[in-house]
């Protein structure tokens, strides 16, 4: 009889743990609902089991958190990996109008340079002045139903998250510098962004990038864009 009594005394905690397992599996709102149900159930049926449940729950939380940390630690923080299995060297911010000017607005040479960066394992984020619309119209690559960003995404073969275009009448320098400074990213440009008149709103951000050696100059070597 004592054996049956012990089993009966463990029944509330077994039921509670079963409900919590369901909540942990689905997580989110389901988890909170399951915790609420379990606490209400034990308050009515067996208050003493609440302490045991808390100990079990705390232990399970630590085990799950430890498992996640171990899994995250298997991939170094400074080396990302995309779905194709290609390791990424990091993100590079490109002053696109500046580099296009170097190659006399030859979209083909610019595309080759970006493709080389991607082959080398870098992710790129292109920043364009809205005035790039003029080049797109001259090259007759912009469709009547497309916006400037839509055309650039199609021409460059990129998604919208890899490309930023300034508002009409504005340059992209401020957006580029602040984005690179905020995320500590390398910038490819021949502009040092240190002109007191034109660059006054982001001089400090540009100064930090320069001091950290994060602004890299690009030049022409045998007619092709090359990081110097």
N, C-alpha and C positions, 0 to 999 in steps of 0.2 A: 504493500500500500504506500509505503514511503517513497518507492520509486515512482509511482504514478503521481504522487503529490509533488515531487521534484520536477517532473516533466510538465505538470500543470503550471507550476510557478514560473517556468521558463517560457511558457507559451506567449505571454504578452511581449517579451523582448524579441522573440523569434519573429512574431508578426510585424513588430515595429521595424526590425532590421530588414525584413523582406520589402516593406513599403519604401524604406529609405533607399534600398538598392535600385528599385524602379525609378525613384526620383533622381538618383545619381546617374542612371543610364540616360535619361532624357534631358536632365539638367534644366536650367532656366526656370520658367514658371512652374513646371511640374515638380521640380525639386523643392521649391518653397511650399507648394501645396502639400507635398508628402511630409515635410517637416512639421507643418501645422497640424496635419491629421494625426501624426504620431504623438506629438506632445499632448494634444487633447485626449487621445486614446489612453495614454499612460497616466494622465492626471486623474482620469476616471477609474481606470482598472488597477494600476499598480504604480503609484508615485515613486516608490523606491527604485524602480527600474530606470527612471530618467537619468540618474547619475551614471549607471552602467552604459546606457545608450550614448550619453555625451562622451564617455571615454572611448567607446567603440568608434563613434563618429569622428572624434578628433584624431584618433590613430589612423583611420581610413583616409582622412583629408591629408595628413602628413605623407602617407604612402603614395597617394595620387600625385601630390605636389612634387615629391621626390622623383617619381617616375618621369614626370613632364620635364623637370630640370635636366635629368640625365639624357632624355631624348633630344632636348634643345642643345645640350652640350656636345652632342655627336657631330654637329656642324659648326665650324668656327664662325664667330660673329662677323669677321672681316671678309669671309668668302661666301657669297650667296650662290644658290644653284637653281637654275630655272627648270621647267618641266622637260626640256629636251636633254637634260643631263650636262649641259655646258656650264662650266663654272664661270661666274662673273667676277671681273677684277674690280668692279665698283661703278659708280655713276659719274659721267663726265658731262658738264654743262657746256654747251656750244653757243658762242656768239655768232649766229648763222649769217646775218647780214654782213658782219665784219669779214668773215672768211670768204663769203661769196664775192665780196669786193676784191679780194686778193686774186681770185681766178677770173676776174673780169666778168662776173655774173654768169659763169658757166655752171649750170645745174648738174651737168654730168660729172665734172671734176669734184664738185662738192659731195655728190652722192657716193662717188668712189671712196672719198676720204672717210665718210661716215661708215660705209660698209667695212672698211679696213679696221676701224675701231671696234666694230661689233664682232668681226672675225677674231680679233685679239682678246675677246672676252669682256669688253667694256659695254655697259649700258649707257645710252646717250639721251640727253634731254636737250632738244633744240629750242632756242629762243629766237624769234623773228620779229623785226619791226613790221608794223602793218603795211609799210610802204613796199613790202615784198610783193604786194598785189600787182604792182606795175610790171614787175618781171614776169609774173605768171601770165598776165595778159599778153605781154610781148611774145612769150613762148607759146601762146595759145593752148595752155594746158588747163586753164580754169573753165569749168562748165557754168552755164548760166544759172543753174540751180544750186551751185556750191558756194559756201563761204570760203574765205581764205584758209582757215584751219582745215576744213574738209579737203580742199585741194592739196594742201601740203602733206596731209596724212596719206592721201592716195599716191602722190608723186614719190614721197620718201618711203612709202611702205611701212608706216608706223601707226601706232594707235594714238588716240587723243591725249593720253596721259604722258606721252613722251614729247609733247610739242606744245609750246606756248607762243601765242601771237599777241603783241601789244594792241591796245585800243587804237582806233583810227586817229592819226595826228600825233601819236606818241611813239617813243622809242622803247625798246624792250630792255634797255640797260638796267634800269632800276629794278625791274622784276628779276632779271638774271642775277644781279649782284646780291640782292637780298635773299633769294632762294639759295644761292651757293653759300653765302655766309651762314645762314640759319642751319644748313645741313652739312657744312664743312665739306663742300664738294670742289673738285678741280674744275677750273674754267679754261676753255680754249679760246683765246682772243688775242689780237694785237693791241687792243685798247687796255690801258692800265687803269682806266676809270678814276683818274686823279685830277681832272680839270675842275678847278674851283667854281667855275660858272655853270658848266653843263652838268657836273656830277655832284653838286653840293648836297643833294638830299641823301646820298648814300656813300659819301666820302669815307666815313668811319668804317663802314662795312667793307668797302673796297680795300681800305688800309689793312684791315685784319687779314683779308685774303692774301694780299701781297706779302705781308710779314710772314705768313704761314707757307709761302711759296706755292699757293694754290692757283695762281694765274699763270698759265703756261702760254708762251708765244708760239704762234704757228707761222711758218713761212713757206715759200715756194722752193722746192728742190727739184730740178729738172722738170719744171712745169707742173709739179704735183704738190698738194698741200701736205706739209710734214711738220710734226711737232719738233721744235728746236730745243 
